[in-house]
Amino acid sequence: MLTAVTVALALYVLYAHASSSSVLSQALRKPWTERFSSPAEFARDFEVRTYGNISHRIDAGTLHVEGRSIDAKGSPSYLEFIGAPQRLGDVRLRMRFRANGDGAFDVSVGLHGEGRESRAIRFGLANGATAGVFRLVGDVGPFGKQAEGDRVLAEARVPSYAADAWHELDMRISPSIHQALLSVDGNPVASGVVFWEDGTRVRPVLGVYAREPNANVDLDVSEVAFEPVDPDTRFVDVDDTFNGRVIDPASWRVIRPDDRKTRLSMETGHGLTFHAVALERGAGGFTLMGPTHALESFDAAVDVEITKLDHAAVFFGVANLGFDPSFRMFDVGISAGGEGANAFMNAHLAADGQGRYRDLRSVEVPALVHIEMSYDATTHRGRVRVDDTEAEEDLALRPLEDVIFRIGTALHSPDAMAEGRIARVSFRRHAYRP
């Protein structure tokens, strides 16, 4: 009897170990790089999905794709190479390619869900008459029905792009900050908010998609890669004057309003110039959100030039990740209604956890305003200063809870407008030791 029980336990332990190893191996993210050195290995590792008149061949370490973008019914052609299933985490997808001619087709890398009709997201070149247009298209998340057509999530024009030359594009999906960070030839060009969650089963995809009938498709690919990344959770202090060609996607997530309700333009190069106009009730402004980080003592400042502000506000501060009733924030800014503009502080106070709005001083618009704010993690005190006016409160925000640093505009009525320039933003933390 003892022997039988011992054998049974041993078999169970072996079974459990084998099962756990299988589950673990499925959960691991396996990096790979395809350089097209072996047609046989490529055919083994990738599923091919195709429609229409696009063909491919592998020769001398290069994948050649060519054809016409029309079939007998006039439908656009496509060609996809689907990799093995992976568990999604923080990951980088890369591709080195060369588009030949100005045919109207897309070449991109991305992710598919596991099912044939599952959702997808991809980033690549929109080849055509306008050179250097790169787009992030598809679905913002992996669940639900696949989007009809190509929903554009982010778009950038890259002036340095040269037709018929080799280029490398890079898409980093970061589930922890709900962001796709997009680069071309090593330079950040755009970012997009996405909700492809950590642990989702996905399949990498390299695809070529014709956009118009009766166009030539001609391109080469020399490398494609899927590279898991260990995310750096350390928050990097910010000192940004927005002098680059785009908003730095490594520092900021850009939350844009519904373009059916708000007309918004933003330009970088000499600060961040913005113009937001409400088109109807329910319009919203924009928000730049920094990475999620644990709240510690900090000092922050912003210089903002406000040229027009009507039933709208410019705000600057931190907020936790909670929803009502646990949501907490600490904001300072400039707000304008029907009776002029005022500097304000808006925060949840420690006395009862409720939000309090406090006018600090009147502001004449147009104006160049210097705003400072700070938080002391030891005393939980928050301080603000707008030009020469100061205020201080005991805040409900607590050290080491997850927060997001943010700056943006809010539109309060159907005829609201906010126009100005963010000249500089700085944010510096001080280590908290309880």
Wavefront OBJ file of the C-alpha trace (Angstrom):
o trace
v 0.000 0.000 0.000
v 2.836 2.394 0.963
v 4.664 1.635 -2.286
v 1.523 2.283 -4.331
v 0.886 5.605 -2.607
v 4.539 6.630 -3.099
v 4.413 5.766 -6.809
v 1.133 7.642 -7.221
v 2.555 10.721 -5.521
v 5.685 10.554 -7.642
v 3.628 10.333 -10.833
v 1.497 13.270 -9.698
v 4.575 15.378 -8.964
v 6.010 14.542 -12.400
v 2.675 15.401 -14.058
v 2.421 18.692 -12.151
v 5.999 19.577 -13.054
v 5.422 18.790 -16.735
v 2.169 20.781 -16.761
v 3.714 23.789 -15.044
v 6.694 23.675 -17.424
v 4.313 23.617 -20.377
v 2.312 26.550 -19.050
v 5.506 28.453 -18.252
v 6.947 27.843 -21.704
v 3.737 29.125 -23.270
v 3.873 32.248 -21.113
v 7.469 33.077 -22.014
v 8.126 35.687 -24.652
v 10.663 34.328 -27.094
v 12.743 36.839 -29.065
v 13.475 36.111 -32.687
v 15.060 37.840 -35.664
v 14.347 36.778 -39.237
v 17.013 37.637 -41.839
v 15.657 35.468 -44.657
v 18.714 33.261 -44.918
v 16.737 30.048 -45.512
v 13.494 29.844 -47.543
v 12.757 26.448 -45.955
v 13.076 27.771 -42.391
v 11.034 30.847 -43.244
v 8.239 28.669 -44.653
v 8.343 26.562 -41.485
v 8.233 29.504 -39.075
v 5.617 31.705 -40.748
v 2.053 31.142 -41.893
v 1.309 32.900 -45.194
v -2.044 34.564 -45.773
v -2.587 36.120 -49.170
v -5.272 37.477 -51.458
v -4.965 38.839 -54.968
v -1.933 39.232 -57.157
v 1.014 39.808 -54.806
v 3.827 37.271 -54.743
v 7.037 36.862 -52.758
v 10.409 35.144 -52.999
v 13.529 34.905 -50.826
v 16.908 35.504 -52.409
v 20.326 36.352 -50.909
v 18.993 37.298 -47.469
v 16.170 39.484 -48.772
v 12.413 39.013 -48.986
v 11.181 40.407 -52.310
v 7.471 41.286 -52.631
v 5.912 42.438 -55.888
v 2.711 42.364 -57.895
v -0.430 44.325 -58.747
v -2.994 45.533 -56.273
v -6.134 44.330 -58.039
v -7.949 41.084 -58.645
v -10.785 40.158 -61.011
v -13.334 41.771 -58.676
v -11.335 44.952 -58.205
v -10.552 44.214 -54.530
v -7.204 45.294 -53.037
v -4.600 42.575 -52.611
v -2.663 41.762 -49.448
v 0.090 39.443 -48.225
v 0.742 38.600 -44.557
v 3.394 36.509 -42.829
v 2.176 35.415 -39.386
v 4.624 34.283 -36.685
v 4.128 31.823 -33.824
v 1.930 32.753 -30.815
v 3.569 34.772 -28.036
v 2.565 36.215 -24.681
v 2.433 39.983 -24.947
v 4.558 42.062 -22.612
v 6.655 45.134 -23.196
v 7.912 44.347 -26.708
v 9.644 45.929 -29.682
v 8.836 45.015 -33.302
v 11.402 46.066 -35.913
v 11.623 45.917 -39.692
v 14.311 46.975 -42.186
v 12.792 47.558 -45.616
v 13.003 49.369 -48.930
v 9.919 50.493 -50.876
v 10.479 50.772 -54.634
v 8.411 53.220 -56.654
v 5.355 55.156 -55.490
v 2.682 52.447 -55.640
v -0.210 52.887 -53.202
v 0.499 50.166 -50.647
v 1.347 49.801 -46.945
v 4.230 47.761 -45.538
v 4.130 47.246 -41.780
v 4.840 45.113 -38.730
v 2.337 44.469 -35.981
v 0.353 42.065 -33.856
v -2.704 39.893 -34.442
v -4.841 38.132 -31.905
v -4.830 34.349 -32.270
v -8.044 33.953 -34.278
v -8.158 34.547 -38.021
v -10.758 37.305 -37.567
v -9.153 38.678 -34.395
v -8.106 42.245 -33.811
v -4.799 43.643 -35.053
v -2.502 46.635 -34.755
v 0.355 47.532 -37.113
v 2.816 50.329 -37.856
v 4.472 51.073 -41.151
v 4.924 53.132 -44.292
v 1.917 54.329 -46.278
v 3.747 54.336 -49.616
v 2.432 56.541 -52.396
v 2.578 59.945 -54.010
v 3.173 61.670 -50.640
v 6.578 60.493 -49.450
v 7.414 59.570 -45.875
v 3.957 59.054 -44.342
v 3.989 56.499 -41.502
v 0.833 55.300 -39.746
v -0.230 53.279 -36.735
v -3.493 51.596 -37.749
v -5.865 48.953 -36.425
v -7.552 48.324 -33.087
v -6.743 50.035 -29.780
v -7.181 46.716 -27.932
v -7.181 42.966 -28.618
v -10.746 42.104 -27.633
v -13.973 42.377 -29.593
v -14.722 42.446 -33.291
v -11.998 43.522 -35.688
v -12.257 47.125 -36.894
v -13.642 47.714 -40.370
v -10.926 49.091 -42.619
v -7.786 50.818 -41.352
v -8.539 52.969 -38.325
v -5.637 55.435 -38.055
v -4.457 55.678 -34.430
v -1.401 57.886 -35.084
v 0.269 59.395 -38.142
v 3.581 61.142 -38.826
v 5.302 62.644 -41.851
v 9.050 61.936 -41.835
v 10.848 64.573 -43.961
v 14.107 62.594 -43.941
v 12.480 59.595 -45.654
v 14.015 58.784 -49.049
v 12.232 56.589 -51.567
v 14.081 53.530 -52.910
v 16.435 53.600 -49.876
v 16.704 51.272 -46.889
v 14.877 52.353 -43.721
v 14.206 50.812 -40.328
v 10.980 51.241 -38.413
v 10.377 50.355 -34.805
v 7.153 49.918 -32.834
v 7.370 49.422 -29.090
v 4.176 48.274 -27.375
v 4.268 49.074 -23.645
v 1.222 47.641 -21.812
v 2.287 49.201 -18.505
v 1.737 52.745 -19.828
v -0.839 51.825 -22.524
v 1.337 53.239 -25.249
v 2.736 52.465 -28.677
v 6.045 54.300 -29.183
v 6.924 54.703 -32.854
v 10.326 55.390 -34.437
v 11.743 55.596 -37.959
v 15.498 55.268 -38.559
v 16.107 55.538 -34.817
v 14.168 58.806 -34.382
v 10.883 58.972 -32.413
v 8.123 60.185 -34.719
v 4.832 59.585 -32.866
v 3.019 57.705 -30.145
v -0.482 56.342 -29.695
v -2.665 55.248 -26.789
v -3.357 51.505 -26.988
v -4.825 48.918 -24.617
v -3.112 45.686 -25.660
v -2.801 44.158 -22.201
v 0.120 42.333 -20.641
v -0.185 38.543 -21.058
v -2.487 38.621 -24.108
v -1.744 35.835 -26.602
v -0.695 37.459 -29.877
v 0.991 36.575 -33.155
v 3.572 38.907 -34.763
v 2.807 39.837 -38.357
v 4.691 41.314 -41.306
v 2.242 42.565 -43.922
v 1.904 44.255 -47.299
v -1.501 45.805 -48.097
v -2.622 47.462 -51.309
v -4.689 50.602 -50.707
v -5.894 51.261 -54.248
v -6.680 49.069 -57.246
v -4.337 48.795 -60.219
v -1.164 49.966 -58.486
v 2.292 48.403 -58.495
v 3.591 46.717 -55.325
v 7.376 46.463 -55.147
v 9.465 46.280 -51.968
v 12.278 44.431 -50.202
v 12.640 43.416 -46.551
v 16.020 42.395 -45.121
v 15.119 41.924 -41.450
v 12.142 41.678 -39.128
v 12.365 41.116 -35.355
v 10.245 40.536 -32.253
v 12.178 41.602 -29.133
v 10.776 41.432 -25.571
v 11.915 44.401 -23.488
v 12.450 44.632 -19.755
v 10.597 47.876 -18.998
v 12.474 50.549 -17.065
v 10.029 51.565 -14.342
v 12.216 54.397 -13.058
v 10.677 57.808 -13.678
v 13.022 60.151 -15.498
v 12.758 63.779 -14.408
v 11.368 66.078 -17.091
v 12.728 69.363 -18.429
v 11.050 69.837 -21.795
v 10.905 72.877 -24.061
v 9.196 70.981 -26.927
v 11.815 72.025 -29.463
v 11.848 68.702 -31.321
v 9.899 67.829 -34.433
v 7.411 65.785 -32.401
v 6.314 65.478 -28.776
v 8.790 63.075 -27.149
v 6.922 59.733 -26.976
v 9.284 58.432 -24.287
v 8.150 61.206 -21.901
v 4.552 61.900 -22.865
v 1.353 60.145 -23.803
v -0.866 62.447 -25.852
v -4.584 62.187 -25.081
v -6.515 63.860 -27.869
v -10.201 64.804 -27.812
v -12.904 63.476 -30.126
v -12.270 65.324 -33.400
v -16.021 65.357 -34.073
v -16.466 67.605 -31.029
v -13.186 69.506 -30.846
v -10.952 71.153 -33.427
v -7.393 70.793 -32.153
v -3.993 71.698 -33.555
v -0.627 71.295 -31.799
v 2.844 72.111 -33.122
v 6.300 71.725 -31.626
v 9.558 73.440 -32.527
v 9.449 76.537 -30.340
v 7.491 75.321 -27.363
v 4.204 73.432 -27.756
v 1.730 75.707 -29.535
v -1.916 74.682 -29.162
v -5.295 75.823 -30.460
v -8.421 74.010 -29.200
v -11.976 75.009 -30.110
v -15.160 73.285 -28.955
v -17.504 72.367 -31.806
v -20.414 71.095 -29.709
v -21.456 70.132 -26.204
v -19.220 67.502 -24.611
v -16.046 68.748 -26.307
v -12.788 68.134 -24.493
v -9.264 69.482 -24.565
v -5.946 67.626 -24.813
v -3.739 66.160 -22.085
v -0.040 65.253 -22.033
v 0.509 62.476 -19.502
v 3.885 61.390 -18.178
v 4.757 57.818 -17.193
v 3.077 56.214 -14.198
v 5.303 56.447 -11.107
v 5.193 56.173 -7.317
v 4.465 59.509 -5.651
v 7.416 61.085 -3.856
v 8.313 64.648 -2.946
v 8.626 66.757 -6.086
v 9.085 70.270 -7.464
v 7.472 71.182 -10.766
v 7.131 74.301 -12.904
v 5.622 75.413 -16.192
v 5.853 78.565 -18.291
v 2.755 78.993 -20.430
v 1.837 81.816 -22.761
v -1.950 82.160 -22.949
v -3.250 84.165 -25.906
v -6.943 83.221 -25.742
v -8.971 81.515 -23.031
v -12.765 81.488 -23.115
v -14.806 79.113 -20.916
v -11.699 76.943 -20.751
v -8.705 76.159 -18.547
v -5.025 75.277 -18.760
v -4.046 72.885 -15.942
v -0.884 71.319 -14.569
v -0.482 68.698 -11.832
v -0.625 65.073 -10.702
v -3.466 62.578 -10.291
v -3.654 59.040 -8.956
v -5.000 56.097 -10.959
v -8.183 55.649 -8.935
v -11.773 56.137 -10.005
v -14.526 57.756 -7.918
v -14.636 57.700 -4.942
v -10.890 56.983 -4.640
v -9.733 59.427 -7.332
v -7.368 62.129 -6.010
v -5.606 65.014 -7.761
v -3.498 68.109 -7.166
v -3.772 70.684 -9.979
v -2.956 74.329 -10.524
v -3.703 76.441 -13.585
v -5.534 79.301 -15.274
v -9.289 79.238 -15.913
v -11.488 81.736 -17.767
v -15.261 82.119 -17.802
v -17.600 84.964 -18.578
v -16.024 87.300 -16.012
v -12.328 87.117 -16.839
v -9.518 84.697 -16.026
v -8.221 83.482 -12.665
v -5.331 81.413 -11.383
v -6.658 78.445 -9.398
v -5.721 75.444 -7.293
v -7.906 72.323 -7.442
v -7.075 69.451 -5.081
v -8.467 66.713 -2.855
v -7.765 67.699 0.738
v -6.722 65.442 3.583
v -9.427 66.693 5.980
v -12.233 64.768 4.254
v -10.808 63.560 0.930
v -13.137 65.869 -0.977
v -12.117 68.078 -3.866
v -11.747 71.803 -3.309
v -11.473 74.513 -5.970
v -9.823 77.761 -4.929
v -9.296 80.947 -6.933
v -5.901 82.494 -6.232
v -5.771 85.738 -8.227
v -7.057 87.358 -11.402
v -5.019 87.069 -14.612
v -5.132 89.404 -17.590
v -5.191 87.454 -20.893
v -3.073 87.431 -23.037
v -0.387 86.661 -20.464
v 2.874 84.776 -19.925
v 2.380 82.914 -16.642
v 4.980 81.143 -14.498
v 3.488 78.369 -12.335
v 5.265 76.388 -9.618
v 4.011 73.515 -7.505
v 5.557 71.143 -4.972
v 4.607 68.218 -2.756
v 6.267 67.137 0.504
v 5.832 63.381 0.962
v 6.670 63.578 4.680
v 4.055 66.197 5.623
v 1.646 65.566 2.700
v 1.587 69.310 2.063
v 1.105 70.713 -1.404
v 2.232 74.221 -2.356
v 1.532 76.280 -5.467
v 2.759 79.614 -6.736
v 1.377 81.543 -9.718
v 3.682 84.482 -10.439
v 3.787 86.133 -6.968
v 0.712 84.488 -5.395
v 1.141 81.429 -3.151
v -1.136 78.836 -1.515
v -0.634 75.678 0.550
v -2.898 72.775 1.563
v -2.771 69.383 3.304
v -3.467 66.889 0.490
v -5.245 63.526 0.405
v -2.586 62.122 -1.961
v -0.259 59.753 -0.116
v 3.404 58.808 -0.726
v 4.199 55.854 -3.010
v 0.722 55.564 -4.502
v 0.802 55.403 -8.299
v 0.282 58.783 -9.944
v 0.569 60.413 -13.361
v 2.073 63.830 -14.010
v -0.022 65.751 -16.546
v -0.555 69.065 -18.318
v -3.336 70.055 -20.696
v -6.459 72.044 -21.463
v -10.123 71.637 -20.538
v -13.090 73.030 -22.486
v -16.170 73.824 -20.393
v -18.871 74.859 -22.879
v -19.902 74.468 -26.552
v -18.252 77.802 -27.433
v -15.021 77.277 -25.466
v -11.564 78.113 -26.821
v -8.020 77.686 -25.518
v -5.012 79.004 -27.418
v -1.420 79.456 -26.348
v 2.051 77.989 -26.033
v 3.658 75.795 -23.380
v 7.173 77.192 -23.335
v 8.706 74.880 -20.737
v 7.767 72.104 -18.309
v 9.996 70.750 -15.550
v 9.352 68.044 -12.967
v 11.945 66.860 -10.441
v 11.440 64.232 -7.750
v 13.152 63.795 -4.389
v 13.532 60.307 -2.914
v 11.049 59.503 -0.138
v 12.267 57.515 2.854
v 9.411 56.674 5.256
l 1 2 3 4 5 6 7 8 9 10 11 12 13 14 15 16 17 18 19 20 21 22 23 24 25 26 27 28 29 30 31 32 33 34 35 36 37 38 39 40 41 42 43 44 45 46 47 48 49 50 51 52 53 54 55 56 57 58 59 60 61 62 63 64 65 66 67 68 69 70 71 72 73 74 75 76 77 78 79 80 81 82 83 84 85 86 87 88 89 90 91 92 93 94 95 96 97 98 99 100 101 102 103 104 105 106 107 108 109 110 111 112 113 114 115 116 117 118 119 120 121 122 123 124 125 126 127 128 129 130 131 132 133 134 135 136 137 138 139 140 141 142 143 144 145 146 147 148 149 150 151 152 153 154 155 156 157 158 159 160 161 162 163 164 165 166 167 168 169 170 171 172 173 174 175 176 177 178 179 180 181 182 183 184 185 186 187 188 189 190 191 192 193 194 195 196 197 198 199 200 201 202 203 204 205 206 207 208 209 210 211 212 213 214 215 216 217 218 219 220 221 222 223 224 225 226 227 228 229 230 231 232 233 234 235 236 237 238 239 240 241 242 243 244 245 246 247 248 249 250 251 252 253 254 255 256 257 258 259 260 261 262 263 264 265 266 267 268 269 270 271 272 273 274 275 276 277 278 279 280 281 282 283 284 285 286 287 288 289 290 291 292 293 294 295 296 297 298 299 300 301 302 303 304 305 306 307 308 309 310 311 312 313 314 315 316 317 318 319 320 321 322 323 324 325 326 327 328 329 330 331 332 333 334 335 336 337 338 339 340 341 342 343 344 345 346 347 348 349 350 351 352 353 354 355 356 357 358 359 360 361 362 363 364 365 366 367 368 369 370 371 372 373 374 375 376 377 378 379 380 381 382 383 384 385 386 387 388 389 390 391 392 393 394 395 396 397 398 399 400 401 402 403 404 405 406 407 408 409 410 411 412 413 414 415 416 417 418 419 420 421 422 423 424 425 426 427 428 429 430 431 432 433 434
